[in-house]
């Protein structure tokens, strides 16, 4: 899988832009605050219908316009697929093969991307919500069923939390309806946990080999999924569902007092361990960086295994954050394997001998110029 073409209209600081992209490594070269990250964001948005930088879609629209459009052409083993997303005050519309999709969940998965930015170290160092979001975003791309279950779970969770608030404030007294909501939430929650465990088992397998190579066989990386469901019941969705149902009953008094749901995959976490120790708490900065890099690179092989296609890799100012050994491993891992986009302020920051025939784009104040091409885009306004 690779993105053959990208078009932008009124997206961030690009009133218009059209890029013909290389199937290998694409380097976005330019000074800071010129629009390099905006291009990566556009590809990410085209894949996932949402930004990794803002929760407000209006931020994606150039301040001089009312709508923004991102479109592209994805080449897969089965053929070429045109994709299009339009953002406006009325919401967003998604098209696949020029046909509008009734639900965004039907759109996600047409283009799979992996984003690796310096802030991705938060996957290891950050709060549990960062790791839950990581699992949901990545696994949702690979597995439409996971995305569906997650959507249903979130809808039910909001409904259950509202009802718990009503019960808390004595606006309702029907505990039977709470039990119905609990049963439904447990069913979807069990599917999410079971799918997370399956995907994490595979991801751990790929990440272990990468981590061992980077650490010169001195370290062993393992994953631990932290959940309130007893370990002996993490066998199948039915057992997990029964455990969640029991946990809701045990926590009912506390949930009624707090007015919120205290059990389920929205409360779970993922721990990374190096040689048996939690790398978030006890790992050095180098170990944390190696863990984050290993997990990100492992996603490439996991996506190939799950979808039959390699994803597109987005590296936002990552190489400057890695030492020579990690940079070399990263570039060797992606060479001739996945389409890659790299943002950088200087080619001297890249180990050039490890990159064969890159496609280089010069980015300057909302204009993009491919080597040997005319400028694409007009100067404009929003920051990089």
C-alpha positions in Angstrom: 0.0 0.0 0.0 1.2 3.5 -0.8 -0.2 7.0 -1.3 0.3 7.9 -4.9 -1.2 11.4 -4.9 -2.2 14.0 -2.3 -4.4 17.1 -2.9 -5.2 19.8 -0.4 -7.7 22.6 -0.5 -7.7 25.2 2.3 -6.1 22.8 4.7 -4.0 24.6 7.4 -1.6 26.9 5.6 -2.2 25.3 2.2 -4.9 27.1 0.1 -4.1 24.5 -2.5 -1.5 21.8 -3.1 -1.1 18.8 -5.3 1.8 16.3 -4.8 2.8 13.2 -6.8 4.4 11.0 -4.2 7.1 8.4 -4.5 6.4 4.8 -3.3 9.6 4.7 -1.2 11.0 7.4 1.0 9.7 10.9 0.7 11.6 13.7 2.5 9.8 16.9 3.4 12.6 19.4 3.7 12.3 22.9 5.1 12.7 25.3 8.1 10.4 25.1 11.1 6.9 26.5 10.9 6.7 26.3 7.1 4.1 23.5 6.7 6.0 20.2 6.9 4.0 18.8 9.8 0.8 20.0 8.2 1.5 17.7 5.2 2.0 14.7 7.5 -1.1 15.7 9.4 -3.1 15.8 6.1 -2.0 12.2 5.3 -2.9 11.1 8.9 -6.3 12.8 8.6 -6.9 11.2 5.2 -6.4 7.8 6.8 -8.2 8.2 10.1 -10.7 11.2 9.5 -9.2 13.0 12.5 -6.1 14.8 13.5 -3.4 13.7 15.9 -2.8 17.3 16.9 -6.3 18.8 17.6 -9.7 17.5 18.6 -11.3 20.4 16.8 -11.8 19.8 13.0 -12.3 23.5 12.5 -8.6 24.0 13.3 -7.8 22.2 10.0 -9.6 24.7 7.9 -7.6 27.7 6.6 -8.8 30.8 8.3 -9.7 32.4 4.9 -12.1 29.6 4.0 -15.2 27.8 5.3 -14.4 24.3 4.2 -11.2 22.2 3.8 -10.7 19.2 1.6 -8.0 16.4 1.7 -8.0 13.8 -1.1 -5.7 11.2 -2.4 -5.2 8.1 -4.4 -4.1 4.9 -2.6 -2.5 2.1 -4.5 -3.2 -1.4 -3.1 -2.5 -4.9 -4.3 -6.2 -5.1 -5.3 -6.2 -1.8 -7.2 -6.3 2.0 -6.9 -8.7 3.6 -4.4 -9.5 7.4 -4.5 -10.2 8.9 -1.1 -11.7 12.2 -0.2 -12.5 14.0 3.1 -14.3 17.4 3.4 -14.5 19.4 6.6 -17.0 22.1 7.2 -19.2 23.5 10.0 -21.8 20.9 9.1 -19.3 18.1 9.9 -17.2 16.0 7.7 -18.0 13.9 4.7 -15.9 10.9 3.6 -15.9 9.4 0.1 -14.3 6.1 -1.1 -14.2 5.6 -4.9 -16.2 8.9 -5.2 -19.1 7.3 -3.1 -20.0 9.0 0.1 -19.8 6.7 3.2 -22.8 6.7 5.6 -20.5 6.1 8.6 -16.9 7.1 9.1 -16.2 3.6 10.4 -16.8 2.3 6.9 -14.1 4.7 5.6 -11.3 4.0 8.2 -9.0 1.3 7.1 -8.8 2.3 3.4 -5.4 3.9 4.1 -3.4 2.6 7.0 -0.7 4.9 8.6 1.7 4.8 11.4 2.8 8.1 12.9 6.0 8.4 14.8 6.8 11.8 16.4 9.0 12.8 19.4 5.9 13.0 21.5 5.2 9.3 20.9 7.6 8.7 23.8 4.5 9.4 25.8 3.3 5.9 24.8 5.9 4.7 27.3 6.2 7.6 29.7 2.7 9.1 29.6 -0.6 8.5 31.3 -2.7 5.4 30.8 -5.1 7.4 28.5 -2.3 7.8 26.0 -1.7 4.1 25.8 -5.5 3.4 25.5 -5.7 5.9 22.7 -2.7 4.2 21.0 -4.4 0.8 21.1 -7.7 2.1 19.9 -6.3 4.2 17.0 -3.9 1.5 15.8 -6.1 -1.6 16.3 -9.1 0.3 14.9 -7.3 0.8 11.6 -6.4 -2.9 11.3 -9.7 -4.4 12.4 -13.1 -3.0 11.4 -14.8 -5.2 14.1 -12.6 -3.6 16.8 -13.7 -0.1 15.6 -17.3 -1.1 15.6 -17.2 -2.6 19.1 -15.3 0.5 20.3 -17.9 2.8 18.8 -20.8 0.9 20.5 -18.9 0.7 23.8 -18.4 4.5 23.9 -22.0 5.2 23.1 -23.2 2.8 25.9 -20.6 4.2 28.3 -21.9 7.7 27.9 -25.4 6.5 28.3 -24.5 4.5 31.5 -22.6 7.4 33.0 -25.5 9.8 32.4 -27.8 7.3 34.1 -25.5 6.8 37.0 -25.5 10.6 37.4 -29.3 10.6 37.4 -29.3 7.9 40.1 -26.7 9.8 42.0 -28.9 12.9 42.1 -32.1 10.9 42.8 -33.6 11.8 39.4 -34.2 8.1 38.7 -34.4 5.0 40.9 -34.7 2.2 38.4 -31.7 -0.1 39.0 -33.1 -2.7 36.6 -32.3 -0.3 33.7 -28.8 0.1 35.1 -28.4 -3.7 35.0 -29.5 -3.8 31.4 -26.9 -1.1 30.5 -24.3 -3.0 32.4 -24.9 -6.2 30.5 -24.7 -4.5 27.2 -21.5 -2.6 28.2 -20.0 -5.8 29.4 -20.6 -7.6 26.1 -18.9 -4.9 24.0 -16.2 -4.4 26.6 -15.4 -8.1 26.6 -14.9 -8.0 22.8 -12.6 -5.0 23.0 -10.4 -6.6 25.8 -10.3 -9.9 23.9 -9.2 -8.2 20.7 -6.7 -6.0 22.5 -5.1 -9.1 24.0 -4.9 -10.9 20.7 -3.4 -7.9 18.9 -1.0 -7.1 21.8 0.3 -10.7 21.7 1.2 -10.4 18.1 2.6 -6.9 18.5 4.8 -8.1 21.4 6.2 -10.8 19.2 7.4 -8.4 16.6 8.5 -5.8 19.1 10.6 -8.3 21.1 12.8 -9.2 18.1 13.4 -5.5 17.2 14.1 -4.5 20.7 16.6 -7.4 21.2 18.4 -6.4 18.0 18.7 -2.7 19.0 19.9 -3.6 22.5 22.3 -6.2 21.1 20.4 -9.0 22.8 21.0 -7.5 26.2 17.3 -6.7 26.9 14.0 -8.5 26.7 10.8 -6.5 26.1 7.5 -7.8 27.3 4.0 -6.4 27.4 1.5 -6.6 30.3 -2.2 -5.7 29.8 -3.4 -4.2 33.1 -7.1 -4.9 33.7 -9.5 -5.5 36.7 -10.6 -8.7 35.0 -8.9 -11.7 36.8 -6.2 -13.2 34.7 -7.7 -16.7 34.7 -10.8 -15.3 33.0 -8.9 -13.5 30.2 -9.5 -16.6 28.0 -12.4 -15.7 25.7 -15.0 -13.0 25.3 -17.7 -15.0 27.2 -15.4 -15.4 30.3 -14.4 -11.8 30.1 -18.0 -10.7 29.8 -19.0 -12.7 32.8 -16.1 -11.2 34.8 -17.1 -7.6 33.8 -20.7 -8.3 34.8 -19.6 -9.5 38.2 -17.3 -6.5 38.6 -20.2 -4.1 37.8 -22.2 -5.7 40.6 -19.4 -5.5 43.0 -18.7 -1.9 42.2 -22.3 -0.7 42.0 -22.4 1.1 45.3 -19.2 2.9 44.6 -20.3 3.8 41.0 -23.6 5.2 42.3 -21.6 7.3 44.8 -19.2 8.5 42.2 -21.7 8.8 39.3 -19.4 7.1 36.8 -18.4 3.7 35.4 -15.3 2.4 37.2 -14.7 -0.8 35.4 -14.0 -1.7 31.7 -11.5 -1.3 28.9 -11.7 2.5 29.2 -9.9 2.1 32.6 -7.3 -0.5 31.5 -3.6 0.2 30.8 -0.7 -1.3 29.0 2.7 -1.7 30.7 6.0 -2.2 28.9 8.7 -4.2 30.8 12.4 -4.4 30.0 14.1 -7.4 31.7 11.0 -7.7 33.9 11.0 -4.0 35.1 8.4 -1.4 34.2 10.2 0.8 31.7 7.9 3.7 32.5 9.0 3.8 36.1 12.5 2.2 36.1 13.8 2.5 32.6 16.4 4.9 31.4 15.6 7.5 28.8 17.5 5.3 26.3 15.4 2.3 27.2 12.2 4.3 26.9 13.3 5.5 23.4 14.2 2.0 22.3 10.9 0.7 23.6 8.9 3.3 21.8 10.8 2.7 18.6 10.4 -1.0 18.8 6.7 -0.8 19.3 6.3 1.6 16.4 8.4 -0.5 14.0 6.5 -3.7 15.2 3.3 -2.1 14.0 4.5 -2.2 10.5 4.7 -6.0 10.5 1.5 -6.4 12.5 -0.4 -4.3 10.0 0.9 -6.4 7.2 -0.1 -9.5 9.0 -3.6 -8.2 9.8 -4.5 -6.5 6.6 -2.2 -8.0 3.9 -0.8 -4.5 3.1 2.1 -2.6 4.6 1.1 0.8 6.1 2.4 4.2 5.2 4.9 5.5 7.8 5.0 9.1 8.9 8.2 10.2 10.7 7.7 13.8 12.1 11.2 15.1 13.1 12.1 11.7 14.6 15.5 11.1 13.2 17.0 14.1 15.0 15.8 12.6 18.3 17.5 9.2 17.7 21.2 8.4 18.1 23.1 6.9 15.2 22.4 3.2 16.2 18.6 3.7 16.5 18.5 5.9 13.4 20.4 3.2 11.4 18.0 0.5 12.6 15.0 2.5 11.8 16.1 3.4 8.2 17.2 -0.2 7.5 13.8 -1.5 8.8 11.8 0.7 6.4 14.1 0.7 3.3 12.4 -1.0 0.3 9.5 -2.1 2.6 7.1 0.8 3.3 6.3 4.2 1.9 7.8 6.7 4.3 7.4 10.4 4.9 10.2 12.1 6.8 10.2 15.8 7.9 13.5 17.4 8.5 15.2 20.8 8.5 18.4 19.5 7.0 19.4 16.5 4.9 22.6 16.4 6.9 20.5 15.1 9.8 19.8 11.9 7.8 22.2 9.1 7.2 22.0 9.5 3.5 23.9 6.4 2.6 21.0 4.4 4.1 18.3 6.0 1.9 18.2 5.0 -1.7 16.6 7.3 -4.3 14.4 9.5 -2.0 11.8 11.8 -3.3 12.6 15.2 -1.9 10.1 18.0 -1.4 11.1 21.5 -0.4 8.5 23.1 1.9 8.4 26.9 2.3 5.5 28.9 3.7 2.7 26.7 2.4 4.3 25.9 -0.9 5.8 22.5 -1.9 8.4 22.0 -4.6 9.5 18.6 -5.6 13.1 18.4 -6.9 13.0 19.4 -10.5 9.3 20.5 -10.3 7.3 23.7 -10.2 5.9 24.9 -6.8 2.7 23.3 -5.5 0.5 25.5 -3.3 0.3 29.1 -2.5 1.9 31.0 0.4 -0.6 31.3 3.3 -1.2 31.6 7.0 -1.5 28.8 9.5 1.5 27.5 11.5 3.4 24.3 10.9 
